[in-house]
Amino acid sequence: MTNPQTHIVFVDIDPEHEAAFDDWYVNTHLPDILACPGWLDARREKCLEGGPRHVAIYTITGPDAYETPEFNAIKGFGPFSDKVRNFHRIRLTQS
């Protein structure tokens, strides 16, 4: 069994869409993604400096978490896909 990995997503969204984006992320996207096999934990934070404002931090079982039909059905930013910018993703593992 591999060590869990950390998957971090950074994005910006225009201020006029921020409240709706936050609501969708917390009430729709996070429950949907945590229902996918291999997605163990999730939380959101706001970046104070040095990067896009919206940060989602996930714990996953490993790269297989990206390959499930459940994840492929819900990945992305849903109704906000054309509104997010500065998307950046990193993946970490324990050394």
C-alpha positions in Angstrom: 0.0 0.0 0.0 1.3 3.4 -0.9 1.4 6.4 1.4 -1.5 8.9 1.1 -0.7 11.9 -1.1 -1.7 15.5 -0.9 -3.3 17.1 -3.9 -3.5 20.9 -3.8 -5.5 23.1 -6.2 -5.1 26.8 -6.5 -7.5 29.1 -8.4 -8.7 32.7 -8.7 -12.2 33.7 -9.5 -13.6 37.1 -10.2 -15.1 38.8 -7.1 -18.6 39.0 -8.6 -18.7 35.1 -8.7 -16.8 34.4 -5.4 -19.8 34.0 -3.1 -21.6 31.6 -5.5 -18.3 29.7 -6.1 -17.6 29.3 -2.4 -21.2 28.0 -1.9 -20.9 25.5 -4.8 -17.5 24.3 -3.6 -18.5 23.7 0.0 -22.0 22.3 -0.6 -21.6 20.5 -3.9 -18.1 19.9 -5.0 -16.5 18.8 -1.7 -19.2 16.2 -0.9 -19.1 14.9 -4.5 -15.4 14.5 -4.5 -15.3 12.9 -1.1 -17.8 10.3 -2.3 -15.2 9.2 -4.9 -13.0 6.2 -4.3 -9.5 7.2 -3.2 -10.4 10.8 -2.0 -10.0 10.7 1.8 -10.2 14.2 3.1 -10.7 17.8 1.8 -10.5 21.3 3.1 -10.4 24.8 1.7 -8.3 27.8 2.6 -7.7 31.3 1.3 -4.2 32.2 0.3 -3.0 35.4 2.0 -0.1 36.1 -0.4 2.0 34.6 -3.2 -0.6 32.7 -5.2 -4.2 32.3 -6.3 -6.7 33.1 -3.5 -8.7 29.9 -3.4 -6.9 26.8 -2.2 -8.3 23.3 -1.9 -6.2 20.7 -0.1 -7.1 17.0 -0.6 -5.7 13.7 0.8 -5.8 11.0 -1.7 -4.8 7.3 -1.7 -2.5 7.8 -4.8 -2.7 8.3 -8.5 -5.4 5.7 -8.9 -7.9 8.2 -7.3 -7.7 10.2 -10.6 -8.8 7.2 -12.7 -12.2 6.3 -11.3 -15.4 6.8 -13.2 -16.8 8.6 -10.2 -14.0 11.2 -10.2 -14.1 11.6 -14.0 -17.8 12.4 -13.8 -17.4 15.3 -11.3 -13.8 16.6 -11.8 -13.4 20.3 -12.7 -15.2 23.4 -11.7 -18.7 22.6 -12.8 -20.7 25.8 -13.5 -17.6 27.9 -12.9 -15.3 26.3 -15.4 -15.3 29.4 -17.6 -14.9 31.7 -14.6 -11.8 30.3 -12.8 -8.3 31.6 -13.7 -4.8 31.1 -12.6 -5.4 27.3 -12.1 -2.5 25.5 -10.6 -2.2 22.0 -9.2 0.5 20.3 -7.2 0.8 16.8 -5.7 2.9 16.0 -2.6 4.0 12.8 -0.9 5.8 12.1 2.4 9.5 11.8 2.0 
